[in-house]
Amino acid sequence: MIPTNNVVLTELESDALVELVNMGVGRSALNLRELVGEQVFLSVPSLSVLTRGEAAAQLNERNSYLLIAVRQSFNGDFSGRALLIFHETNSLELVRAVAGKALSIEDIIELEQEALAEIGNIILNGCMATVANLLERTLTMSMPEVLRGTGSDFFDLNSSSEDDVVVFVQIHFSLKGKEINGYVAMVMDLISLSSLKSLVADYIKRAAT
């Protein structure tokens, strides 16, 4: 369970954050469309705030295959690490969508790391920058890195930051006819989650006026 000293989002704040993230992935879809030259559909069906252990368990329960994540750190009024996570079995299809079907499988494998980093950067940057802008704040993002492993690997279960929480977002996207399910996860400490909660509450107040 989330530690008893956690910061809990109200139902209204959670709904508003889903709305913000949906607008963020909408922006990412437009940016990704420019890269692949075709319509891209992105949506956010669910959002939850979990401990790192709970987030890792959900990934491990739902996915029997090795996972790939693109990870970027973000810093600003709230800080942490953002990850785009999906099945490794989808990675070559994603690379093919970006690089083109004319490439051989050998060429696709060679381009895989760079293409996945580009896709992750577009989705994470578009999402996080849009959310921050709507909250009237700015964030700086690190360069993307591509990881392979399990939920336990991605959420550093062996680290000492026991109070870290994960804003865990399930996403669905359609890219060149391929239906892909994945996750966007924002790992933050309780201070950053408290800051995010306050900014979302301010956003709700502005929207109501």
Secondary structure, DSSP 8 states (H G I E B T S, - for coil): ---TT-----HHHHHHHHHHHHHHHHHHHHHHHHHHSS-EEEEEEEEEEEEHHHHHHHHHHH--S-EEEEEEEEEESS-EEEEEEEEGGGHHHHHHHHH-TTS-HHHHHHHHHHHHHHHHHHHHHHHHHHHHHHTT--EEE---EEEEE-HHHHTTTTSS-TT-EEEEEEEEEEETTEEEEEEEEEEE-HHHHHHHHHHHHHHHHHHH-
